[in-house]
């Protein structure tokens, strides 16, 4: 009878081990599914970040292009201002010379 009891105990232990094995496989299967879902979600988020980063890069490039355009425009205006100032200075000298000549002519007459 002892042998029969040992067989029953052994059978009971084997059944419990098989049950544990089934539950472990079931849990690992669930973990695999969850990891796949999280991996897909992470990939989507990374793609969204890449898209946003490209948008920011384009905005920055556009801003730098505008800055460069404004700098070039400023240089053009600066050159125009310098030329205009030189012309005004030249006219002012001519006016001053005419005033002196006119004053000299009035005094001589």
C-alpha positions, 0 to 999 in steps of 0.5 A: 500500500505504501507504493500506491500512496507514493504513486498517488503523492507523486501523481499529485505532485506531477499534476501540481507541476503541470498546472504550474507549468500551464499557468506560467506559460499563460502568464508569459504569453500575456506578458509577451502580448503586453510587451508587444502592445507597449512596443507598438505604442512606444514606436508610435510615440517615437514617430510622433516625436520625430514628426514634431522634431522635423516640424521644429527644425523647419520652423527654426530654418524658416526663422533663420532664413528670415533673420538672414533676409533681414540682415541683408535688407539691413545692409542694403538700407545701411548702404543707402543711408550712407550714400544718402548722407554723403549726398546730403553732406555734399549739398550742405557744403554747396549751400554753405559755399553759396551762402559765403559767396552770396554774403561776400558778394553782398559785402563787396557791393 
